[in-house]
C-alpha cells in the first residue's frame, strides 16, 4: 500500500517464498510468491524471461490485467510482429497468441478487448485487433493518416483513439479518431505539433505529448473538443533534446528525454484543471531514456544504453527525487511497465523480461485500530451487497470474506455496507462512515460507479453528476479513510450488456471513468473487475453479475487485498 511502502537498503537481499494456493468453495486464490529466489536491490537476473519468436527487436509493450501485449520491428520472414502473453504467473510467461502485421509496431494500447497498434504500415498506420480470443486476434479496423508517415504512439479512451506520427512538414502529427468494432474508423480532429510525437498519455480533457522538437519537448493539449484541439501549455526544458516518454498521475506530469548533457533528463510538473503548470523537480540521470512508467510514489525509467539500465525513482518528495539504479537488463531497454511491483521490460537481447527491482509497493493490510482484526469493508451497490432477491448468489465481497476468514483462522474479516441503488455521490460518504466507525475497517474497497455513470450519461455531465464532482468525491472519501489510517481501494466496475445507444454511451463513460481512476489512484490500490468479466457470459441480467462473474471479481479482490499483504510481510522480514 502506498503509505507504508517498504524499501530495502541498497545491497540487501529480498527473498520470495514458495507458491501458496488457497482455495474456497467458489474460487481459487493463487499467491504470487516465488520459490528460493533472491535478488539484491540492484538486480541483474530476471525472475522470468521469454525469447520472442523471430529475429526482430521488440519496440512496444502494454499490460492490461493478466496479459502483456508486445510488438516488434517488421519481420521479413514468416514470424508475426504482435504477441500476446499470459502473465498470470510471472514465473512462467506463456505465449497466448500472435498476429502478423507486416510492419513495425511502434506502440500498443489495449482497452475493452481491442488492441490499438501504431505501425509503420503505409496504408494502415493504425491497426485495431479484436483480442477477446487471445489465441486468435482478428483485425477489425484501421486508419491511413493523410501523410502516410509512420505512427509512433497511440492511446485510447472508450471510442476515441489518440494517434501520434512522425513529423509531417505539410500537415499534422496528432490525431483524434472515432473507433468502434461496428463501424469504420473516422477522423475527429488533428493538431500540428511540427514534430514527431513519441509518446502520448491522456486523462480527461487533456493529452500529454512527448515530442522530438528541441524547443517544445512536451506539450499539453486541450482535447475537450476534438474538432478544435488547442494548446494548453508547451514545455521547453533546458538544452536541446528529444522527449521519449510522458506519464500523468494524480495531478503530476512526468517526462523523460534523451541524455541532455549536464542538464536534467527526468522532470516532474504539477498540473490539473485547477492548478497551473509549474515545475516541481528534475534530475540528471545522464542516460538515453526510452520510457517512463508511473506506479504510486515511484517512477520507473528505462534506458536505451548498452547496459540496459532501469531506474527506480522515489517521487514522494518531488523536489528531491531519489534515484536508484534498480536493474541491469544487459541490452537496450525499449519499454517498461509495472504490475504487482514487478517490472516488465522489453530489450534487444532477452526480449521480454520480468524482474523484481527490490521494493514492494503492494498493500500490506494490518490491524490499525487494535481490535485484533484486519477488517475489509465493501462499499457499493447491488453488485456488491444486495444481489437480486430471485438468486442465491454469493457476491464478490462474500467470497473475499470467506477466503480471508478461513485462511487466517478468523483474524481477517470482511463486512459490507453496500446497498441496492447506491451511488457514490449520495451514498459514498455515508457507507464509508459506517465502515470506519462501526466496523472499525482497516481497509475499504469502494465499488461504486454503475449508478454514477448512469446519472452522468443521462444528464450529459450537468448538475451534480459531473466528472469533476465525481472524481473530487472519490478523493474526499480517500482522504477520510486515510485519516483513520485505513487503506482505500477503488474498483474498475463492470459494464452493461445491452447495446442500445444509451448503453453504448454509458459503457463509453465507464471506460473514461476507469481511465480517470487509473490516473488518480496508485495502481496498487485499483482492483480490476472489468477485464476478467466476460459479457454476457458472466451476467445474471444486463447489469448484475452471475456466480461466475462474482467468482472472478472476488478473485481480483483477494489478489489485491489479501495476497499482497502476505507478500509484503515476506518481503520485509
C-alpha positions as CSV (number, residue, x, y, z in Angstrom):
1,X,0.0,0.0,0.0
2,X,1.3,3.4,-0.8
3,X,1.5,5.0,2.7
4,X,3.5,2.0,4.0
5,X,5.9,1.4,1.2
6,X,8.9,-0.6,2.3
7,X,12.2,-0.2,0.6
8,X,15.3,-2.4,1.3
9,X,18.6,-0.6,1.5
10,X,20.9,-1.0,-1.5
11,X,22.9,-4.2,-1.3
12,X,20.4,-6.1,0.9
13,X,18.6,-9.1,-0.5
14,X,14.9,-9.9,-0.6
15,X,13.6,-13.5,-0.6
16,X,10.5,-14.8,-2.3
17,X,8.9,-17.8,-0.8
18,X,7.3,-20.9,-2.3
19,X,4.0,-20.7,-4.2
20,X,0.9,-21.0,-1.9
21,X,-2.5,-21.9,-3.2
22,X,-5.6,-21.1,-1.1
23,X,-9.0,-22.5,-2.1
24,X,-12.6,-21.9,-1.1
25,X,-15.8,-23.5,-2.3
26,X,-16.1,-21.0,-5.1
27,X,-12.7,-19.6,-6.0
28,X,-9.0,-20.4,-6.1
29,X,-6.6,-17.7,-4.9
30,X,-3.1,-18.0,-6.2
31,X,-0.4,-16.3,-4.2
32,X,2.2,-14.6,-6.3
33,X,5.1,-15.7,-4.2
34,X,8.2,-17.4,-5.6
35,X,10.4,-20.2,-4.5
36,X,14.0,-19.7,-3.4
37,X,14.6,-16.5,-5.4
38,X,17.0,-14.0,-4.0
39,X,17.5,-10.5,-5.5
40,X,19.8,-7.7,-4.5
41,X,18.4,-4.2,-4.7
42,X,20.3,-3.8,-7.9
43,X,19.3,-6.9,-9.8
44,X,20.8,-8.2,-13.0
45,X,18.9,-11.5,-13.4
46,X,15.2,-11.7,-14.4
47,X,12.6,-13.6,-12.5
48,X,11.4,-14.9,-15.9
49,X,12.2,-14.2,-19.5
50,X,10.9,-15.1,-22.9
51,X,12.8,-15.2,-26.3
52,X,10.2,-13.8,-28.7
53,X,9.9,-15.7,-32.0
54,X,11.7,-14.1,-35.0
55,X,14.8,-12.1,-35.2
56,X,13.5,-8.6,-34.7
57,X,13.7,-6.5,-31.5
58,X,10.6,-5.6,-29.5
59,X,9.5,-2.0,-29.7
60,X,6.2,-1.8,-27.9
61,X,4.8,-3.1,-24.6
62,X,1.4,-2.7,-22.9
63,X,0.0,-4.6,-20.0
64,X,-3.7,-5.0,-19.1
65,X,-4.8,-7.3,-16.3
66,X,-3.1,-10.7,-16.8
67,X,-1.9,-10.2,-20.3
68,X,1.1,-8.5,-21.9
69,X,0.9,-7.2,-25.5
70,X,4.3,-6.9,-27.3
71,X,5.1,-5.5,-30.7
72,X,8.3,-5.9,-32.6
73,X,10.0,-4.4,-35.7
74,X,9.0,-5.8,-39.0
75,X,9.9,-9.4,-39.5
76,X,10.7,-10.2,-43.2
77,X,10.3,-13.9,-42.6
78,X,7.2,-15.8,-41.5
79,X,7.1,-14.6,-37.9
80,X,4.4,-12.2,-36.7
81,X,5.2,-8.9,-35.0
82,X,2.3,-8.8,-32.5
83,X,2.3,-11.1,-29.5
84,X,0.0,-11.7,-26.5
85,X,1.5,-13.3,-23.4
86,X,-0.4,-14.7,-20.4
87,X,1.4,-13.4,-17.3
88,X,-1.0,-14.5,-14.6
89,X,2.0,-16.5,-13.3
90,X,5.0,-14.2,-13.8
91,X,7.4,-17.1,-13.2
92,X,6.0,-18.7,-16.3
93,X,5.4,-16.4,-19.3
94,X,3.1,-18.2,-21.7
95,X,2.6,-17.2,-25.4
96,X,-1.2,-16.9,-25.8
97,X,-1.5,-15.7,-29.4
98,X,0.1,-13.7,-32.2
99,X,-0.7,-11.7,-35.4
100,X,1.3,-10.8,-38.5
101,X,1.1,-7.1,-39.1
102,X,3.9,-7.0,-41.8
103,X,5.2,-3.7,-40.3
104,X,7.0,-2.2,-37.3
105,X,4.8,-1.9,-34.3
106,X,5.9,1.2,-32.5
107,X,3.3,1.4,-29.7
108,X,0.4,-0.6,-28.4
109,X,-2.6,0.3,-26.2
110,X,-5.3,-2.2,-25.2
111,X,-8.8,-1.5,-23.9
112,X,-12.0,-3.5,-23.8
113,X,-10.6,-6.4,-25.7
114,X,-9.3,-4.2,-28.6
115,X,-5.6,-3.7,-29.2
116,X,-4.6,-0.5,-30.9
117,X,-1.3,-0.7,-32.8
118,X,0.8,2.3,-34.0
119,X,2.6,0.9,-37.0
120,X,4.9,1.7,-40.0
121,X,2.4,0.3,-42.4
122,X,1.9,2.9,-45.2
123,X,-1.8,2.4,-45.6
124,X,-2.6,1.3,-42.1
125,X,-0.7,3.4,-39.6
126,X,-3.3,2.5,-37.0
127,X,-4.4,-1.2,-36.8
128,X,-7.2,-2.4,-34.5
129,X,-7.3,-6.0,-33.4
130,X,-10.1,-7.8,-31.5
131,X,-8.2,-9.7,-28.8
132,X,-11.1,-11.2,-26.9
133,X,-9.9,-14.6,-28.1
134,X,-6.3,-14.2,-27.1
135,X,-5.3,-17.2,-29.3
136,X,-6.7,-15.7,-32.5
137,X,-6.6,-11.9,-32.8
138,X,-8.7,-10.5,-35.6
139,X,-8.2,-7.2,-37.4
140,X,-11.4,-5.1,-37.1
141,X,-10.3,-1.7,-38.2
142,X,-7.5,0.5,-39.4
143,X,-6.7,4.1,-40.4
144,X,-4.5,5.6,-43.0
145,X,-3.1,9.0,-41.9
146,X,-3.1,11.7,-44.6
147,X,0.7,11.9,-44.5
148,X,1.3,8.2,-44.6
149,X,4.1,8.8,-42.1
150,X,4.7,6.1,-39.5
151,X,2.6,6.1,-36.4
152,X,4.8,6.3,-33.3
153,X,2.4,6.5,-30.4
154,X,-1.2,5.6,-29.5
155,X,-3.7,5.8,-26.7
156,X,-7.4,5.0,-26.4
157,X,-10.2,6.0,-24.1
158,X,-13.7,4.5,-24.9
159,X,-14.5,5.2,-28.5
160,X,-11.7,7.7,-29.1
161,X,-8.2,6.9,-30.3
162,X,-5.2,9.3,-30.0
163,X,-2.5,8.7,-32.6
164,X,0.9,10.3,-32.9
165,X,3.0,10.1,-36.1
166,X,6.4,11.1,-37.4
167,X,7.0,14.8,-38.3
168,X,4.9,15.8,-41.3
169,X,6.0,19.1,-42.8
170,X,2.8,19.6,-44.8
171,X,0.3,18.7,-42.1
172,X,-0.4,17.4,-38.6
173,X,1.1,14.7,-36.4
174,X,-1.5,14.3,-33.6
175,X,-4.9,12.8,-34.5
176,X,-8.1,12.0,-32.6
177,X,-10.2,9.3,-34.2
178,X,-13.5,7.7,-33.5
179,X,-13.3,3.9,-33.4
180,X,-15.7,1.1,-32.7
181,X,-16.0,-2.5,-33.6
182,X,-19.1,-2.0,-35.7
183,X,-18.1,0.9,-37.9
184,X,-15.0,2.2,-39.9
185,X,-12.5,4.4,-38.1
186,X,-13.4,8.1,-38.7
187,X,-11.4,11.3,-38.3
188,X,-12.5,13.7,-35.5
189,X,-9.6,16.2,-35.4
190,X,-5.9,16.8,-35.5
191,X,-3.2,19.1,-34.4
192,X,0.1,20.4,-36.0
193,X,2.8,19.5,-33.5
194,X,5.5,20.4,-36.0
195,X,7.5,17.4,-34.7
196,X,7.3,13.6,-34.3
197,X,5.0,12.5,-31.4
198,X,7.0,9.9,-29.5
199,X,4.6,9.2,-26.6
200,X,1.0,10.1,-25.5
201,X,-0.9,10.0,-22.2
202,X,-4.5,11.1,-21.9
203,X,-6.6,11.9,-18.9
204,X,-9.9,13.7,-19.0
205,X,-9.8,16.8,-21.2
206,X,-6.0,16.8,-21.7
207,X,-3.5,14.9,-23.8
208,X,0.2,14.9,-22.8
209,X,2.7,14.6,-25.6
210,X,6.4,13.8,-25.7
211,X,7.9,15.2,-28.9
212,X,11.0,15.3,-31.0
213,X,11.1,19.1,-31.0
214,X,14.1,20.6,-29.2
215,X,12.3,23.7,-28.1
216,X,8.9,22.1,-27.1
217,X,9.8,18.7,-25.9
218,X,6.5,18.3,-24.1
219,X,3.0,19.6,-25.0
220,X,-0.3,19.7,-23.0
221,X,-3.3,19.8,-25.4
222,X,-6.9,20.6,-24.5
223,X,-8.8,17.8,-26.3
224,X,-12.3,18.5,-24.9
225,X,-13.4,19.5,-28.4
226,X,-11.7,17.1,-30.8
227,X,-12.5,19.2,-33.8
228,X,-10.8,22.2,-32.3
229,X,-7.8,21.0,-30.3
230,X,-5.9,23.8,-28.5
231,X,-2.5,24.2,-27.0
232,X,-2.8,24.4,-23.2
233,X,0.9,24.6,-22.4
234,X,4.2,24.0,-24.3
235,X,7.1,22.8,-22.2
236,X,10.7,23.7,-23.1
237,X,13.3,22.0,-21.0
238,X,16.9,23.2,-20.7
239,X,19.1,22.1,-23.6
240,X,18.1,20.8,-26.9
241,X,16.9,17.2,-26.8
242,X,14.0,15.0,-27.7
243,X,11.4,13.7,-25.3
244,X,10.7,10.0,-25.4
245,X,8.3,9.3,-22.5
246,X,5.5,11.0,-20.7
247,X,3.1,9.9,-17.9
248,X,0.4,11.7,-15.9
249,X,-0.5,10.6,-12.4
250,X,-2.6,12.2,-9.6
251,X,-2.0,15.8,-10.6
252,X,1.6,15.4,-11.7
253,X,3.2,15.1,-15.1
254,X,6.4,13.1,-15.5
255,X,8.6,13.2,-18.5
256,X,12.0,11.8,-19.7
257,X,14.3,12.9,-22.5
258,X,17.4,11.7,-24.2
259,X,20.7,12.3,-22.4
260,X,20.8,16.1,-22.1
261,X,24.4,16.7,-21.2
262,X,24.7,18.3,-17.8
263,X,21.0,19.3,-17.9
264,X,18.2,17.2,-16.3
265,X,16.6,14.4,-18.3
266,X,13.8,13.5,-15.8
267,X,11.1,16.0,-14.9
268,X,8.2,16.5,-12.6
269,X,5.5,19.1,-13.1
270,X,2.3,19.9,-11.3
271,X,-0.8,20.3,-13.5
272,X,-4.6,19.9,-13.2
273,X,-7.8,21.6,-14.2
274,X,-7.4,23.9,-11.2
275,X,-3.6,24.0,-10.9
276,X,-1.5,25.9,-13.5
277,X,1.6,24.1,-14.8
278,X,4.7,24.5,-12.6
279,X,7.9,22.6,-12.3
280,X,8.3,20.6,-9.0
281,X,11.6,18.8,-9.6
282,X,14.1,17.3,-12.0
283,X,17.1,15.0,-12.1
284,X,20.0,14.4,-14.4
285,X,20.0,10.6,-14.8
286,X,22.6,11.0,-17.6
287,X,21.3,8.3,-19.9
288,X,19.4,7.8,-23.1
289,X,15.9,7.4,-21.5
290,X,13.4,5.4,-23.6
291,X,10.3,5.2,-21.4
292,X,8.7,6.2,-18.1
293,X,6.0,4.4,-16.1
294,X,4.1,5.7,-13.0
295,X,3.4,3.4,-10.1
296,X,2.3,5.2,-6.9
297,X,5.1,7.2,-5.4
298,X,7.6,5.6,-7.7
299,X,8.5,6.3,-11.3
300,X,10.4,3.7,-13.4
301,X,12.6,4.8,-16.3
302,X,14.1,2.5,-18.9
303,X,17.2,3.4,-20.9
304,X,18.4,2.5,-24.4
305,X,22.1,2.4,-23.4
306,X,24.0,-0.8,-24.0
307,X,23.8,-1.9,-20.3
308,X,20.0,-1.6,-20.3
309,X,19.7,0.4,-17.1
310,X,16.3,0.5,-15.3
311,X,15.9,3.2,-12.7
312,X,13.5,3.4,-9.8
313,X,12.8,7.0,-8.7
314,X,11.0,7.8,-5.4
315,X,9.0,10.9,-6.1
316,X,7.2,11.1,-2.8
317,X,9.0,14.4,-2.4
318,X,9.1,15.7,-6.0
319,X,11.5,18.5,-5.2
320,X,14.2,15.9,-4.4
321,X,13.6,12.7,-6.5
322,X,15.6,9.8,-5.0
323,X,17.0,7.8,-8.0
324,X,18.3,4.3,-7.7
325,X,19.8,2.0,-10.4
326,X,17.5,-1.0,-9.9
327,X,18.1,-3.4,-12.7
328,X,20.7,-4.2,-15.5
329,X,19.0,-5.8,-18.4
330,X,22.2,-6.4,-20.4
331,X,20.9,-4.7,-23.6
332,X,19.0,-1.6,-24.6
333,X,15.5,-1.4,-23.0
334,X,12.8,-0.2,-25.3
335,X,9.8,-0.2,-22.9
336,X,8.7,-0.8,-19.3
337,X,5.6,-1.4,-17.4
338,X,4.9,-2.3,-13.7
339,X,2.4,-4.9,-12.4
340,X,2.2,-6.1,-8.9
341,X,5.6,-4.4,-8.1
342,X,7.3,-6.5,-10.8
343,X,8.9,-4.8,-13.8
344,X,8.1,-6.0,-17.3
345,X,10.7,-4.8,-19.8
346,X,11.4,-5.4,-23.5
347,X,15.0,-5.4,-24.6
348,X,17.2,-6.1,-27.6
349,X,18.6,-9.3,-26.1
350,X,16.5,-11.5,-23.9
351,X,13.5,-9.7,-25.4
352,X,10.8,-9.9,-22.7
353,X,11.9,-9.9,-19.1
354,X,10.1,-9.8,-15.7
355,X,12.1,-8.7,-12.8
356,X,11.7,-7.7,-9.1
357,X,13.5,-4.4,-8.6
358,X,13.9,-4.6,-4.9
359,X,11.0,-2.6,-3.4
360,X,7.4,-3.7,-2.7
361,X,4.6,-1.2,-3.2
362,X,1.6,-3.5,-2.8
363,X,-0.9,-3.1,0.1
364,X,0.2,-4.6,3.4
365,X,-3.0,-4.6,5.4
366,X,-2.9,-4.8,9.2
367,X,-4.9,-4.1,12.3
368,X,-4.7,-0.3,12.6
369,X,-7.1,0.2,15.5
370,X,-6.1,-2.5,17.9
371,X,-9.3,-4.6,17.9
372,X,-7.4,-7.8,17.0
373,X,-8.9,-8.0,13.5
374,X,-8.0,-6.9,10.0
375,X,-11.3,-5.7,8.6
376,X,-12.1,-5.1,4.9
377,X,-15.3,-3.2,4.3
378,X,-17.0,-3.3,0.9
379,X,-18.9,-0.3,-0.4
380,X,-21.1,-0.1,-3.4
381,X,-24.4,-1.0,-5.0
382,X,-26.3,-4.3,-5.6
383,X,-23.4,-5.8,-7.5
384,X,-21.5,-5.6,-4.2
385,X,-24.0,-6.3,-1.4
386,X,-27.6,-6.9,-2.3
387,X,-27.8,-9.5,-5.0
388,X,-31.3,-9.6,-6.6
389,X,-33.8,-11.5,-4.4
390,X,-34.5,-14.1,-7.0
391,X,-31.0,-15.5,-6.8
392,X,-28.9,-17.3,-4.2
393,X,-25.6,-15.9,-5.4
394,X,-22.6,-15.1,-3.3
395,X,-21.2,-11.7,-4.0
396,X,-17.6,-10.9,-4.6
397,X,-17.5,-9.4,-1.1
398,X,-18.8,-12.5,0.5
399,X,-16.3,-14.6,-1.4
400,X,-13.5,-12.3,-0.3
401,X,-14.7,-12.7,3.3
402,X,-14.9,-16.5,3.1
403,X,-11.3,-16.8,1.8
404,X,-9.7,-14.4,4.2
405,X,-11.5,-15.7,7.3
406,X,-10.7,-19.3,6.5
407,X,-7.1,-18.5,5.6
408,X,-6.4,-16.6,8.8
409,X,-8.5,-18.5,11.3
410,X,-10.7,-15.5,11.7
411,X,-8.0,-12.9,12.2
412,X,-9.3,-11.2,9.0
413,X,-12.9,-10.5,8.2
414,X,-15.0,-8.7,5.6
415,X,-18.1,-6.6,6.1
416,X,-20.4,-5.0,3.5
417,X,-22.1,-1.6,3.7
418,X,-23.3,-1.8,0.1
419,X,-27.0,-1.1,-0.8
420,X,-29.1,-1.6,-3.9
421,X,-29.3,1.6,-6.0
422,X,-26.4,3.3,-4.2
423,X,-24.2,5.7,-6.0
424,X,-21.0,7.4,-5.0
425,X,-22.3,11.0,-4.8
426,X,-25.3,10.3,-2.5
427,X,-24.2,7.2,-0.5
428,X,-20.4,7.1,-0.6
429,X,-19.6,9.1,2.5
430,X,-22.5,7.5,4.5
431,X,-21.3,4.0,3.7
432,X,-17.7,5.0,4.4
433,X,-18.6,6.5,7.8
434,X,-20.4,3.3,8.9
435,X,-17.5,1.2,7.8
436,X,-14.9,3.3,9.6
437,X,-16.8,4.0,12.8
438,X,-19.0,0.9,13.3
439,X,-17.0,-1.8,11.5
440,X,-13.6,-0.4,12.5
441,X,-12.4,-1.0,9.0
442,X,-8.7,-1.3,8.3
443,X,-9.3,-1.2,4.5
444,X,-12.1,0.0,2.3
445,X,-13.0,-1.4,-1.1
446,X,-15.1,1.1,-2.9
447,X,-17.0,-0.4,-5.9
448,X,-19.3,2.5,-6.9
449,X,-19.6,3.6,-10.4
450,X,-22.6,2.0,-12.1
451,X,-25.2,4.4,-11.0
452,X,-22.9,7.4,-11.1
453,X,-22.1,6.7,-14.8
454,X,-25.8,6.1,-15.4
455,X,-26.7,9.5,-14.0
456,X,-23.8,11.2,-15.7
457,X,-24.8,9.7,-19.1
458,X,-28.5,10.7,-18.6
459,X,-27.6,14.3,-17.6
460,X,-24.7,14.8,-20.1
461,X,-22.3,15.8,-17.3
462,X,-24.6,18.5,-15.9
463,X,-25.8,19.1,-12.4
464,X,-24.4,17.1,-9.5
465,X,-23.1,14.3,-11.7
466,X,-20.1,15.9,-13.4
467,X,-16.6,14.4,-13.9
468,X,-15.2,17.0,-11.6
469,X,-17.7,16.3,-8.8
470,X,-17.4,12.5,-9.1
471,X,-13.6,12.5,-9.0
472,X,-13.5,15.0,-6.2
473,X,-15.9,12.9,-4.1
474,X,-13.7,9.9,-4.6
475,X,-10.7,11.9,-3.4
476,X,-12.7,13.1,-0.4
477,X,-13.5,9.5,0.5
478,X,-9.9,8.5,0.1
479,X,-8.8,11.4,2.4
480,X,-11.4,10.4,5.0
481,X,-10.3,6.8,5.0
482,X,-6.6,7.7,5.3
483,X,-7.4,10.0,8.3
484,X,-8.4,6.8,10.1
485,X,-5.3,5.0,8.8
486,X,-7.3,2.8,6.5
487,X,-6.3,1.8,3.0
488,X,-8.7,2.9,0.3
489,X,-9.1,0.6,-2.8
490,X,-11.1,1.6,-5.8
491,X,-12.8,-0.8,-8.2
492,X,-13.0,-0.6,-12.0
493,X,-16.6,-1.6,-12.1
494,X,-18.3,-3.8,-14.8
495,X,-20.2,-2.6,-17.8
496,X,-23.7,-3.3,-19.0
497,X,-24.5,-5.9,-21.7
498,X,-27.3,-4.1,-23.6
499,X,-26.4,-2.4,-26.9
500,X,-28.9,0.5,-27.4
501,X,-27.5,4.0,-27.9
502,X,-27.8,4.9,-24.2
503,X,-26.0,1.7,-23.1
504,X,-23.2,2.3,-25.6
505,X,-22.6,5.8,-24.2
506,X,-22.9,4.5,-20.7
507,X,-20.2,2.0,-21.4
508,X,-18.0,4.6,-23.0
509,X,-18.4,6.8,-19.9
510,X,-17.5,3.7,-17.8
511,X,-14.2,3.3,-19.7
512,X,-13.5,7.0,-19.4
513,X,-14.2,6.7,-15.6
514,X,-11.7,3.8,-15.4
515,X,-9.0,5.8,-17.2
516,X,-9.5,8.7,-14.7
517,X,-9.3,6.4,-11.7
518,X,-6.1,4.9,-13.0
519,X,-4.6,8.4,-13.3
520,X,-5.8,9.4,-9.8
521,X,-5.1,6.4,-7.6
522,X,-2.0,4.3,-7.1
523,X,-2.3,1.3,-9.4
524,X,-1.6,-1.0,-6.4
525,X,-4.9,0.2,-4.9
526,X,-7.0,-0.3,-8.1
527,X,-8.9,-3.6,-8.3
528,X,-9.9,-4.5,-11.9
529,X,-13.4,-6.2,-12.1
530,X,-13.9,-5.0,-15.7
531,X,-11.2,-7.0,-17.5
532,X,-11.8,-10.6,-16.3
533,X,-15.6,-10.5,-16.5
534,X,-17.0,-11.6,-19.9
535,X,-20.1,-10.1,-21.4
536,X,-22.8,-11.5,-21.4
537,X,-21.5,-14.9,-20.1
538,X,-20.8,-13.7,-16.6
539,X,-24.1,-11.8,-16.2
540,X,-27.3,-12.6,-14.4
541,X,-29.1,-9.9,-16.3
542,X,-27.9,-6.8,-18.3
543,X,-26.2,-5.3,-15.3
544,X,-25.9,-7.8,-12.4
545,X,-23.1,-10.4,-12.4
546,X,-23.9,-14.1,-12.1
547,X,-22.0,-16.5,-9.9
548,X,-19.2,-16.9,-12.5
549,X,-18.8,-13.1,-12.6
550,X,-18.7,-12.7,-8.9
551,X,-16.2,-15.5,-8.6
552,X,-13.9,-13.6,-11.0
553,X,-14.4,-10.3,-9.2
554,X,-13.8,-12.0,-5.8
555,X,-10.6,-13.5,-7.1
556,X,-9.4,-10.0,-8.1
557,X,-10.4,-8.6,-4.7
558,X,-8.5,-11.4,-3.0
559,X,-5.5,-10.9,-5.2
560,X,-5.1,-7.2,-4.5
561,X,-6.0,-7.1,-0.8
562,X,-5.1,-10.3,0.9
563,X,-2.5,-12.0,-1.4
564,X,-0.2,-9.0,-1.5
565,X,-0.4,-8.3,2.2
566,X,1.1,-11.8,2.6
567,X,3.8,-11.0,0.0
568,X,4.7,-7.7,1.6
569,X,5.2,-9.3,5.0
570,X,7.6,-11.8,3.5
571,X,9.5,-9.2,1.5
572,X,10.4,-7.2,4.6
573,X,11.1,-9.8,7.2
